[in-house]
Amino acid sequence: MFLIIVVALVVIVMARLAVTQHGTSSLTIQQARAYQAARSGLEWGITQAFHTRSCAAGTPSMAGSSLADFAVVVTCSSNDYLDDDGTAVRIFRFTATAQNGTPAARPDYAYRQLTAVVER
């Protein structure tokens, strides 16, 4: 009888560890995807700014990719300066925020915010 109880406890503990490990790896994957979505937002903003020579802020679409469930918001600010040679330089500051819903709505909620500073 004692042996049956010990074996049953070991099985229960192993099952609980397996569930916890699965949840942790799922959240790790979602965090990595959130990072890639935010990075894509930064690259989108930088590309737009270099083509238009002005701040590009907005919400790039992730439709058609594996990041489609992430909403990305890109903000931008810019300042103009003169360098030591008297050449005009524009500094862009980008912030990209990616998230897949709200913490209350998703058990695998992920949020990531990245910033970049670019000189043009």
C-alpha positions in Angstrom: 0.0 0.0 0.0 2.8 2.4 0.9 4.5 1.7 -2.4 1.3 2.5 -4.4 0.9 5.8 -2.5 4.5 6.8 -3.2 4.3 5.9 -6.9 1.0 7.9 -7.2 2.6 11.0 -5.6 5.5 10.8 -8.0 3.2 10.5 -11.0 1.2 13.6 -9.7 4.3 15.6 -9.2 5.7 14.7 -12.6 2.4 15.6 -14.3 2.3 19.0 -12.5 5.9 19.7 -13.6 5.1 18.9 -17.2 2.1 21.3 -17.2 4.3 24.1 -15.7 7.1 23.5 -18.1 4.7 23.6 -21.1 3.3 27.0 -19.9 6.7 28.4 -19.4 7.9 27.5 -22.8 4.7 28.8 -24.4 5.3 32.2 -22.7 9.0 32.2 -23.8 7.9 31.7 -27.4 5.3 34.5 -27.2 8.0 36.9 -25.7 10.3 36.1 -28.6 7.5 36.7 -31.0 6.7 40.0 -29.3 10.4 41.1 -29.6 10.4 40.2 -33.3 7.1 42.2 -33.9 8.5 45.2 -32.1 11.8 45.0 -34.1 9.8 44.8 -37.3 7.9 47.9 -36.2 11.3 49.7 -35.7 12.5 48.7 -39.1 9.3 49.8 -40.7 9.5 53.2 -39.0 13.2 53.7 -39.9 12.5 52.7 -43.6 9.6 55.1 -43.8 11.6 58.0 -42.3 14.5 57.5 -44.7 12.2 57.4 -47.7 10.1 60.5 -46.7 12.8 62.3 -44.7 10.3 62.9 -41.9 9.0 61.1 -38.8 7.1 58.0 -39.6 4.7 56.9 -36.9 1.8 54.5 -37.2 0.7 51.0 -36.9 2.4 48.7 -39.5 0.4 45.6 -40.4 1.6 42.2 -39.5 -1.1 40.5 -41.5 0.1 37.5 -43.5 2.9 36.7 -41.2 3.3 34.5 -38.1 3.1 37.8 -36.1 -0.4 38.6 -37.2 -1.9 38.4 -33.7 0.4 41.2 -32.5 -0.6 44.9 -32.6 2.4 47.1 -33.2 2.5 50.9 -32.6 5.4 53.0 -33.7 6.0 56.5 -32.4 8.7 58.9 -33.6 10.2 62.2 -32.7 13.0 64.1 -34.5 15.3 67.0 -33.9 17.6 68.9 -36.3 21.1 69.8 -35.4 24.2 71.2 -37.1 27.3 69.1 -36.8 30.9 70.4 -36.4 31.1 71.0 -40.2 27.9 73.0 -40.3 26.0 70.2 -42.0 22.4 69.7 -41.0 21.7 66.5 -39.2 18.4 65.1 -38.2 18.1 62.7 -35.3 15.1 60.3 -35.2 14.0 58.6 -32.0 11.7 55.6 -32.6 9.7 53.6 -30.1 7.9 50.4 -31.2 5.5 48.6 -28.9 4.1 45.2 -29.7 1.5 43.2 -27.7 -0.9 40.4 -28.5 -4.1 41.5 -26.7 -4.5 42.4 -23.1 -3.3 40.5 -19.9 -6.9 39.9 -18.8 -7.9 38.4 -22.2 -5.0 36.1 -22.9 -3.1 33.7 -20.7 -0.2 33.9 -23.1 -0.1 37.7 -23.2 3.2 39.1 -24.4 4.4 42.8 -24.5 7.7 44.2 -25.7 8.9 47.8 -26.3 12.0 48.7 -28.2 13.6 52.0 -29.0 16.1 53.1 -31.6 17.9 56.4 -32.4 18.9 57.0 -36.0 20.9 59.9 -37.6 20.0 61.0 -41.1 
